[in-house]
Amino acid sequence: MGVRTGKPRGRPVGAKNQKTVLREAKMQEAAQMISEAIDGAFEGDSHALLMTVYKDPRQPWNIRIDAAKAALAYEKPRLAAIELSGTFGLNHEDALSELE
């Protein structure tokens, strides 16, 4: 370690770097624009927010993809695995005669 001079070195603890400050400013700007376009967009309707993000061509592609993946569960039902059991439309004797 160096000699203590009483002068602070580097960024203070808890201070944000320039990239973080810029990102937060852009987030505030986007939030303002979205709230003007969609009434109640930030009042608990996360699906409306996700739709706005993935439909906005000004957003970076990877952000739009992530928002689309998150919104997909609300827009389309997931396919469910179904186990096939038994015979449909056949009784036991008919099923046995089919096997012979």
N, C-alpha and C positions, 0 to 999 in steps of 0.2 A: 504494500500500500504506500501511497505517497504521503507527503507531508500535509497536514491539515492547515489550510490557509484561511479558513473561515468564509471563503467564497464558494457558493454552490457550483457543482460541476454537472453538466448534462441537464436533461429534462427533469423537472421536479416530479416527485412521486404523485401519481394520480393524474398528471397532465396528459392530454390526448395529443397524438401526433397529427401531422397535417392530413394524412390520408383518412384518419378517423373523423376529423373535423369536417372534411369535405364530404365524406360518405353520409354523415349525420345531417348535413345541410341539404344534400340531395334527397334524403329520405323525408325531411320536413317539407321540401318543395313538392315532392311527389304526393305526400299525404294531403297537402293543401289542395293540389290539383284534383285528386281523386275525390276528396270530400265535396268539392264544388260540383263535380260531375255526377256523383251518386249520392243521393240523400241517404244519410244513415250508414254510410260505408264503414265507419269506424265505431258503430254502436253495437258491436257484437256479431256482425254479419261477416264472418271470415271468408265465406265462399264468394261474396261479392268482391272482396278485396283481392282474393286470388285470381278471380276472373279478370279484374282490371289489370293486374300485373302481367298475366300471361298474354293478354290481348294488346298490350302497349308495345308498339314496335320500337320505341325509344329505349326500352329496358335492355340490358345485356342479355344475350341469348341464353346463357346458363341460368340466369335468374328466372327467365320466362319458362324454361323447361322445368325447373324445380317447382314453380307455382302451378304449372299445369299438372305435374305429377300429384301434387297435394290436392288439387281441386278435382281430380279424376274420380276419387272415391265418392264425391258428392253428386257427380253428374251421371255416371254410368254404374250400374250394379256390377259387383264382382261375380265372376262365374264360380259356381259351387260344384264341388266334386260330388257325384251321386254314385252310390254303390248299387249295382244291379243285383237283385236277389229274387229268386223265384221265377216263375213263368207267367207271362202276362197273357191272359185270355185263354189259358189252357188249364184243365183240371188235371189231377194226378194221373188218371188212366190215359188221357190224351198225350201227356208228356212222355209216358213210358212207351206208348205206341210210336211216337215220333222218333225215339231213340233206336227202335228196331228196324 
